[in-house]
Amino acid sequence: MPTVLRFGRVRVMIYTNDHRPAHVHAWEGRKQAVFNLKCQGGPVNRLAQSLEPHIAS
């Protein structure tokens, strides 16, 4: 799962082929939170697809 954002010890990640509703996973160590997303401009899958080539593996 690619990390799309880091702040402090928290990593925010998106599975590009994950289930709906659109969401992100936030991890701090072994603790996880899942946040559902709503976007006015269309599916978040398009956002994840456009970010994927720019994320270092």
Wavefront OBJ file of the C-alpha trace (Angstrom):
o trace
v 0.000 0.000 0.000
v 1.608 3.307 -1.037
v 2.104 6.032 1.557
v 0.605 9.274 0.230
v 1.233 11.454 3.278
v 3.359 11.427 6.432
v 3.020 13.713 9.414
v 4.888 12.926 12.576
v 4.639 9.191 13.166
v 1.392 8.847 11.186
v 1.387 7.394 7.659
v -1.659 7.884 5.415
v -2.045 5.194 2.753
v -4.372 4.294 -0.105
v -4.916 0.852 -1.610
v -5.480 1.696 -5.277
v -7.784 -1.309 -5.904
v -9.539 -1.259 -2.520
v -13.278 -1.587 -1.868
v -15.819 1.232 -1.764
v -16.595 3.638 -0.200
v -13.447 5.572 -1.020
v -11.243 5.810 2.049
v -7.700 6.151 3.369
v -5.882 4.182 6.053
v -3.908 6.079 8.702
v -1.308 4.114 10.650
v 0.738 4.968 13.721
v 2.820 1.948 14.606
v 0.351 -0.948 14.839
v -2.710 1.279 15.360
v -4.924 1.944 12.339
v -7.797 4.304 11.581
v -9.873 4.323 8.393
v -11.373 7.560 7.067
v -14.077 7.565 4.385
v -13.700 10.250 1.708
v -16.250 12.279 -0.221
v -15.091 14.231 -3.271
v -17.248 16.686 -5.176
v -15.335 16.205 -8.446
v -15.709 12.451 -8.913
v -14.431 9.124 -7.684
v -11.371 9.048 -5.488
v -10.123 6.126 -7.591
v -9.123 8.664 -10.256
v -7.124 10.556 -7.635
v -5.368 7.375 -6.509
v -4.585 6.436 -10.116
v -3.089 9.852 -10.829
v -0.944 9.733 -7.662
v 0.342 6.196 -8.179
v 3.064 6.991 -10.796
v 4.499 9.671 -8.496
v 4.818 7.502 -5.391
v 8.213 5.918 -4.798
v 8.008 2.182 -4.291
l 1 2 3 4 5 6 7 8 9 10 11 12 13 14 15 16 17 18 19 20 21 22 23 24 25 26 27 28 29 30 31 32 33 34 35 36 37 38 39 40 41 42 43 44 45 46 47 48 49 50 51 52 53 54 55 56 57
